[in-house]
Amino acid sequence: MGSGRASRALISIVVSIIFFAAFIQPAWGASGKVSIEYFHKPKCKTCGGQLNSEGFDAIIRGLEDEYGSQIETEWIDLNEDENLVRIMEYNITLTPAVVFDGEHRLVRDEITPESLREAVDALLDPGSAPPPMGGLTKISLPLILVSGLVDGFNPCAFSLLVFFISFLLGLQKTRGNILWMGAAYIAGNFIMYLALGLGLL
């Protein structure tokens, strides 16, 4: 009876995780207006890679003219100390930078009329995919695969696995019960990592 209750409890946890992940909806576009934080240094002639500060300022003004009341832009002067703290909170090291709804960002040469328009359109449409984070397009598939392989051998994962195996052996249950509980554990891990990778959690 005890093994049956433990198996049902683990299965219930996995089912709850699946149900929770399935109904999570991203929050972008929910207010009908996109919040934009534009971090820049006014009149800086050596900032911003291919364009100077005035060139990026013109791009942002063009975006404001195009979308009007659909966006709310805050121009943040990085010459002021308190604004340096704000940009550091986003872990952004390149400027100028644009942050959409406090989450999605574009930096320096990623800031183009096309990329800004794509990000705003995605955020205004609740059913669309979120805009990409700045710099993610530079991450290659081999790097992702290698990172996943390395993460699979981290000490925390092994410690948890050893604990779980010891827990199952300590129960002294039948092989079938152990297989069911092990499968539930693996499924729960898979679903959690998948949800994290998809940005659902």
C-alpha positions as CSV (number, residue, x, y, z in Angstrom):
1,M,0.0,0.0,0.0
2,G,2.8,2.4,0.9
3,S,4.6,1.9,-2.5
4,G,1.3,2.4,-4.3
5,R,0.7,5.7,-2.5
6,A,4.3,6.9,-3.2
7,S,4.0,6.0,-6.9
8,R,0.7,7.8,-7.2
9,A,2.2,10.8,-5.4
10,L,5.1,11.1,-7.8
11,I,2.8,10.6,-10.8
12,S,0.5,13.3,-9.5
13,I,3.5,15.7,-9.2
14,V,4.5,15.0,-12.8
15,V,1.0,15.5,-14.1
16,S,0.7,18.8,-12.1
17,I,3.9,20.0,-13.7
18,I,2.6,19.2,-17.2
19,F,-0.7,20.9,-16.5
20,F,1.0,24.0,-15.1
21,A,3.4,24.3,-18.0
22,A,0.7,23.8,-20.6
23,F,-1.4,26.7,-19.3
24,I,1.4,29.2,-18.8
25,Q,1.1,32.1,-21.2
26,P,3.7,34.7,-21.7
27,A,2.9,38.2,-20.5
28,W,4.2,40.2,-23.5
29,G,1.6,42.4,-25.2
30,A,-0.9,42.0,-22.4
31,S,-1.3,45.7,-21.8
32,G,-1.6,46.6,-25.5
33,K,1.3,49.0,-25.2
34,V,5.0,48.2,-25.4
35,S,7.3,49.8,-22.8
36,I,10.7,50.7,-24.2
37,E,13.8,51.8,-22.2
38,Y,16.4,53.5,-24.5
39,F,19.8,53.7,-22.8
40,H,22.1,56.2,-24.6
41,K,24.7,58.9,-24.2
42,P,23.4,62.1,-25.9
43,K,25.8,63.7,-28.4
44,C,28.4,60.9,-28.0
45,K,30.4,60.8,-31.3
46,T,32.3,57.7,-30.5
47,C,29.5,55.5,-29.1
48,G,27.6,52.8,-30.8
49,G,29.8,51.0,-33.3
50,Q,28.7,51.7,-36.9
51,L,26.5,54.7,-35.9
52,N,27.1,57.5,-33.4
53,S,24.6,58.4,-30.7
54,E,22.7,60.8,-32.9
55,G,22.1,58.1,-35.5
56,F,20.6,55.7,-33.0
57,D,18.5,58.6,-31.6
58,A,17.1,59.1,-35.0
59,I,16.1,55.5,-35.3
60,I,14.3,55.6,-32.0
61,R,12.4,58.8,-33.0
62,G,11.4,57.1,-36.2
63,L,10.0,54.2,-34.2
64,E,8.1,56.6,-32.0
65,D,6.6,58.4,-35.0
66,E,5.6,55.0,-36.6
67,Y,3.9,53.4,-33.6
68,G,2.7,56.5,-31.7
69,S,0.6,55.6,-28.7
70,Q,1.3,51.9,-29.1
71,I,4.7,52.3,-27.5
72,E,5.9,54.2,-24.4
73,T,9.6,55.2,-24.7
74,E,11.8,56.3,-21.8
75,W,15.0,58.0,-22.9
76,I,17.6,57.2,-20.3
77,D,20.8,59.3,-20.2
78,L,23.8,57.2,-19.2
79,N,25.8,60.3,-18.3
80,E,23.8,60.2,-15.0
81,D,25.1,57.9,-12.3
82,E,21.7,56.5,-11.3
83,N,21.0,55.4,-14.8
84,L,24.3,53.5,-14.9
85,V,22.9,51.4,-12.0
86,R,19.7,50.7,-14.0
87,I,21.5,49.4,-17.1
88,M,23.8,47.3,-14.8
89,E,20.7,45.6,-13.4
90,Y,20.0,44.2,-17.0
91,N,23.6,43.0,-17.2
92,I,24.1,45.1,-20.4
93,T,27.7,46.1,-21.2
94,L,27.2,47.5,-24.7
95,T,25.5,50.8,-25.5
96,P,23.3,52.2,-26.7
97,A,20.8,49.6,-25.7
98,V,17.0,49.1,-26.0
99,V,15.0,47.1,-23.5
100,F,11.4,46.0,-24.3
101,D,9.0,45.5,-21.5
102,G,11.8,45.1,-19.0
103,E,13.0,41.8,-20.6
104,H,13.9,41.6,-24.3
105,R,16.8,43.7,-25.4
106,L,18.9,44.8,-28.4
107,V,22.3,46.4,-28.2
108,R,24.5,48.6,-30.4
109,D,24.5,47.3,-34.0
110,E,21.5,45.1,-33.3
111,I,19.4,48.3,-33.1
112,T,18.0,48.8,-36.6
113,P,14.6,50.0,-37.8
114,E,13.8,46.4,-38.9
115,S,14.8,44.7,-35.6
116,L,12.9,47.3,-33.5
117,R,9.9,46.9,-35.7
118,E,10.0,43.1,-35.4
119,A,10.3,43.3,-31.6
120,V,7.5,45.8,-31.2
121,D,5.2,43.8,-33.5
122,A,5.8,40.6,-31.7
123,L,5.1,42.2,-28.3
124,L,1.9,43.9,-29.6
125,D,0.6,40.5,-30.8
126,P,-0.1,38.3,-27.7
127,G,-0.3,35.2,-29.9
128,S,3.2,35.6,-31.5
129,A,6.5,34.4,-30.3
130,P,8.5,36.7,-28.1
131,P,11.3,38.7,-29.7
132,P,14.8,37.2,-29.4
133,M,17.2,38.5,-26.7
134,G,20.1,40.5,-28.0
135,G,23.1,38.4,-28.9
136,L,21.3,35.0,-28.9
137,T,21.5,34.7,-32.6
138,K,25.3,34.3,-32.2
139,I,25.0,31.1,-30.2
140,S,25.6,28.1,-32.5
141,L,23.9,24.7,-32.3
142,P,27.2,22.9,-31.4
143,L,27.7,25.2,-28.5
144,I,24.2,24.5,-27.2
145,L,24.7,20.7,-27.5
146,V,28.1,20.9,-25.7
147,S,26.6,23.1,-23.0
148,G,23.8,20.6,-22.5
149,L,26.3,17.7,-22.3
150,V,28.4,19.5,-19.7
151,D,25.3,20.4,-17.7
152,G,24.3,16.8,-17.7
153,F,27.4,15.9,-15.8
154,N,27.2,18.6,-13.1
155,P,27.7,17.6,-9.4
156,C,24.3,18.7,-8.4
157,A,22.6,16.4,-10.8
158,F,24.7,13.4,-9.7
159,S,24.1,14.1,-6.0
160,L,20.4,14.2,-6.6
161,L,20.5,11.0,-8.6
162,V,22.5,9.2,-5.9
163,F,20.0,10.4,-3.3
164,F,17.1,9.3,-5.4
165,I,18.6,5.8,-6.1
166,S,19.3,5.4,-2.3
167,F,15.8,6.4,-1.6
168,L,14.4,3.8,-3.9
169,L,16.6,1.1,-2.6
170,G,15.7,2.0,0.9
171,L,12.0,1.4,0.2
172,Q,12.7,-2.2,-0.7
173,K,9.9,-2.4,-3.1
174,T,9.4,-4.5,-6.2
175,R,11.2,-3.8,-9.4
176,G,8.0,-2.7,-11.1
177,N,7.4,0.0,-8.5
178,I,11.0,1.2,-8.7
179,L,10.7,1.5,-12.5
180,W,7.5,3.5,-12.2
181,M,9.0,5.9,-9.7
182,G,12.2,6.2,-11.7
183,A,10.2,6.9,-14.8
184,A,8.2,9.6,-13.0
185,Y,11.4,11.2,-11.8
186,I,12.9,11.3,-15.3
187,A,9.7,12.6,-16.8
188,G,9.5,15.4,-14.2
189,N,13.2,16.4,-14.8
190,F,12.6,16.4,-18.6
191,I,9.5,18.5,-18.4
192,M,11.1,21.0,-16.0
193,Y,14.2,21.5,-18.2
194,L,12.0,21.7,-21.3
195,A,9.8,24.4,-19.7
196,L,12.9,26.3,-18.6
197,G,14.5,26.0,-22.1
198,L,11.3,27.3,-23.7
199,G,11.1,30.2,-21.3
200,L,7.8,29.0,-19.8
201,L,9.2,29.1,-16.2
